[in-house]
Structure formats: C-alpha cells, structure tokens
C-alpha cells in the first residue's frame, strides 16, 4: 500500500500593487485545496464615474477587479 501524502498547509496573502511584495497590512487566510483540481480565473473591468461632477474636466476611471 502506498504511503499517504503529507498534508501541506497553504496561505493566501494579500499582495502590494507591484505584486512582488506583501501589502503593508497584509491579511493572511489559511486554506486547504487540491492542487490537481485547482482552477484560477482572472477578470477585471473599467468603471467610470457617471455623476455630474465627474463629467466636468478630464475623464476618471477606476480599475475594479
């Protein structure tokens, strides 16, 4: 009978905007997952401010993701 695999613990950690360092107030979440069935999906959208005050001057956009 094969030896059972050792359970490894994982953490999700909040990253800084540069995605190379942890955020200064990084939150950590302990997780369990099966890496063989892990699926990752990315999405993002651009959201514009439609208020009257935002229509004066230059257009402002905010990344929402």
Z-matrix of the N, CA and C atoms (Angstrom, degrees):
N
C 1 1.439
C 2 1.533 1 108.81
N 3 1.357 2 118.05 1 133.61
C 4 1.472 3 119.63 2 -179.03
C 5 1.530 4 111.64 3 -67.94
N 6 1.308 5 113.53 4 149.02
C 7 1.459 6 120.03 5 178.86
C 8 1.537 7 109.07 6 -69.11
N 9 1.342 8 119.50 7 132.62
C 10 1.466 9 120.52 8 -179.47
C 11 1.527 10 111.54 9 -63.72
N 12 1.310 11 115.67 10 145.14
C 13 1.464 12 120.93 11 178.36
C 14 1.520 13 110.09 12 -67.82
N 15 1.304 14 115.18 13 146.36
C 16 1.462 15 120.48 14 177.23
C 17 1.522 16 108.62 15 -80.42
N 18 1.323 17 117.62 16 131.28
C 19 1.452 18 122.31 17 179.87
C 20 1.515 19 109.58 18 -73.00
N 21 1.322 20 116.45 19 123.08
C 22 1.457 21 121.76 20 177.54
C 23 1.519 22 108.84 21 -101.61
N 24 1.313 23 116.92 22 139.13
C 25 1.458 24 122.12 23 178.22
C 26 1.525 25 108.49 24 -89.65
N 27 1.315 26 115.41 25 146.92
C 28 1.462 27 120.69 26 179.21
C 29 1.518 28 109.17 27 -129.60
N 30 1.338 29 115.88 28 156.86
C 31 1.455 30 121.86 29 176.76
C 32 1.517 31 109.23 30 -133.61
N 33 1.322 32 115.36 31 140.92
C 34 1.457 33 121.16 32 168.38
C 35 1.521 34 106.01 33 -96.05
N 36 1.339 35 116.34 34 131.88
C 37 1.460 36 121.22 35 -176.37
C 38 1.516 37 108.86 36 -126.38
N 39 1.325 38 116.80 37 132.97
C 40 1.462 39 122.05 38 178.07
C 41 1.526 40 109.29 39 -68.33
N 42 1.341 41 116.48 40 131.49
C 43 1.456 42 121.81 41 -177.50
C 44 1.525 43 110.98 42 -103.94
N 45 1.326 44 115.78 43 157.03
C 46 1.460 45 121.87 44 174.09
C 47 1.528 46 108.82 45 -73.17
N 48 1.319 47 116.92 46 168.85
C 49 1.462 48 121.76 47 -176.68
C 50 1.523 49 112.59 48 -59.09
N 51 1.341 50 118.42 49 -29.20
C 52 1.468 51 120.50 50 -179.74
C 53 1.527 52 112.89 51 -77.27
N 54 1.327 53 117.42 52 -8.06
C 55 1.468 54 124.86 53 178.12
C 56 1.526 55 114.22 54 60.68
N 57 1.333 56 117.45 55 17.75
C 58 1.464 57 120.34 56 177.07
C 59 1.524 58 111.90 57 -114.92
N 60 1.326 59 117.08 58 -16.46
C 61 1.458 60 121.38 59 -179.92
C 62 1.527 61 109.97 60 -130.65
N 63 1.326 62 115.21 61 159.38
C 64 1.461 63 119.74 62 176.45
C 65 1.525 64 109.63 63 -72.09
N 66 1.324 65 116.82 64 148.71
C 67 1.460 66 121.49 65 175.06
C 68 1.524 67 108.89 66 -62.80
N 69 1.332 68 116.97 67 150.30
C 70 1.466 69 120.03 68 -176.74
C 71 1.526 70 112.03 69 -61.72
N 72 1.326 71 117.45 70 -32.79
C 73 1.469 72 120.91 71 177.35
C 74 1.529 73 109.55 72 -112.78
N 75 1.330 74 115.51 73 41.98
C 76 1.468 75 122.07 74 -173.32
C 77 1.516 76 112.72 75 -56.14
N 78 1.310 77 114.50 76 133.05
C 79 1.462 78 121.11 77 174.53
C 80 1.527 79 107.63 78 -95.28
N 81 1.319 80 116.63 79 142.95
C 82 1.461 81 121.73 80 179.04
C 83 1.518 82 108.92 81 -118.24
N 84 1.323 83 116.09 82 137.68
C 85 1.457 84 121.64 83 178.80
C 86 1.519 85 108.04 84 -128.13
N 87 1.335 86 117.39 85 122.76
C 88 1.462 87 121.32 86 175.62
C 89 1.519 88 108.71 87 -76.15
N 90 1.324 89 116.78 88 133.48
C 91 1.463 90 121.64 89 -177.36
C 92 1.521 91 110.50 90 -135.04
N 93 1.322 92 115.19 91 158.64
C 94 1.457 93 122.61 92 170.13
C 95 1.519 94 106.48 93 -125.33
N 96 1.309 95 117.49 94 135.24
C 97 1.452 96 120.57 95 177.01
C 98 1.514 97 109.55 96 -154.74
N 99 1.319 98 114.96 97 161.05
C 100 1.456 99 121.49 98 176.91
C 101 1.532 100 106.95 99 -98.51
N 102 1.336 101 119.04 100 109.40
C 103 1.462 102 120.62 101 -176.66
C 104 1.529 103 113.61 102 -62.55
N 105 1.325 104 117.37 103 -21.45
C 106 1.462 105 119.69 104 179.42
C 107 1.522 106 111.99 105 -72.40
N 108 1.331 107 117.53 106 -24.23
C 109 1.464 108 120.47 107 -178.83
C 110 1.524 109 112.30 108 -113.22
N 111 1.325 110 118.13 109 7.97
C 112 1.461 111 121.99 110 -177.99
C 113 1.523 112 110.74 111 -67.55
N 114 1.317 113 116.38 112 131.63
C 115 1.462 114 122.37 113 175.40
C 116 1.519 115 107.64 114 -126.04
N 117 1.323 116 116.82 115 137.59
C 118 1.459 117 121.77 116 -179.93
C 119 1.519 118 108.28 117 -119.41
N 120 1.325 119 115.85 118 133.28
C 121 1.458 120 121.49 119 178.16
C 122 1.520 121 108.60 120 -126.99
N 123 1.317 122 116.70 121 133.16
C 124 1.457 123 122.13 122 177.01
C 125 1.519 124 108.56 123 -112.70
N 126 1.315 125 116.15 124 142.53
C 127 1.459 126 120.27 125 172.55
C 128 1.516 127 108.10 126 -150.86
N 129 1.300 128 115.44 127 151.06
C 130 1.458 129 120.23 128 173.79
C 131 1.515 130 108.59 129 -152.07
N 132 1.298 131 115.63 130 162.89
C 133 1.454 132 120.60 131 -179.71
C 134 1.512 133 108.14 132 -149.78
N 135 1.316 134 115.93 133 159.01
C 136 1.452 135 121.92 134 176.13
C 137 1.519 136 107.46 135 -104.73
N 138 1.314 137 116.53 136 126.80
C 139 1.462 138 121.31 137 -179.59
C 140 1.519 139 107.93 138 -114.80
N 141 1.323 140 116.71 139 126.30
C 142 1.459 141 121.01 140 178.31
C 143 1.514 142 109.55 141 -101.71
N 144 1.313 143 116.16 142 152.44
C 145 1.464 144 122.13 143 178.78
C 146 1.523 145 107.96 144 -89.70
N 147 1.330 146 117.81 145 117.15
C 148 1.458 147 122.37 146 -175.50
C 149 1.525 148 113.52 147 -96.41
N 150 1.322 149 118.58 148 9.76
C 151 1.457 150 119.87 149 -179.93
C 152 1.519 151 110.19 150 -72.26
N 153 1.321 152 115.98 151 158.19
C 154 1.462 153 121.25 152 -176.83
C 155 1.527 154 111.51 153 -61.14
N 156 1.336 155 117.43 154 -40.35
C 157 1.463 156 120.07 155 -179.25
C 158 1.526 157 111.53 156 -65.98
N 159 1.308 158 117.22 157 -28.77
C 160 1.464 159 120.55 158 179.70
C 161 1.519 160 111.59 159 -77.24
N 162 1.337 161 117.45 160 -18.13
C 163 1.459 162 120.86 161 -178.45
C 164 1.519 163 111.74 162 -81.01
N 165 1.321 164 117.75 163 -11.15
C 166 1.460 165 121.74 164 178.11
C 167 1.523 166 107.80 165 -90.22
N 168 1.330 167 117.06 166 128.05
C 169 1.458 168 120.25 167 178.79
C 170 1.520 169 111.29 168 91.87
N 171 1.315 170 116.35 169 -148.39
C 172 1.463 171 120.76 170 -176.58
C 173 1.521 172 111.14 171 -82.30
N 174 1.295 173 115.52 172 153.72
C 175 1.463 174 121.05 173 179.52
C 176 1.524 175 109.79 174 -71.19
N 177 1.321 176 116.15 175 138.53
C 178 1.463 177 121.22 176 178.45
C 179 1.518 178 109.01 177 -114.87
N 180 1.328 179 116.78 178 136.41
C 181 1.456 180 121.35 179 177.69
C 182 1.517 181 108.49 180 -128.92
N 183 1.306 182 114.89 181 151.69
C 184 1.455 183 121.17 182 179.29
C 185 1.515 184 108.64 183 -129.92
N 186 1.334 185 116.63 184 132.17
C 187 1.465 186 121.47 185 176.19
C 188 1.517 187 108.54 186 -77.78
N 189 1.318 188 116.61 187 124.09
C 190 1.460 189 122.11 188 178.15
C 191 1.511 190 106.92 189 -118.10
N 192 1.290 191 118.36 190 118.82
C 193 1.446 192 117.27 191 -177.16
C 194 1.445 193 112.18 192 -154.05
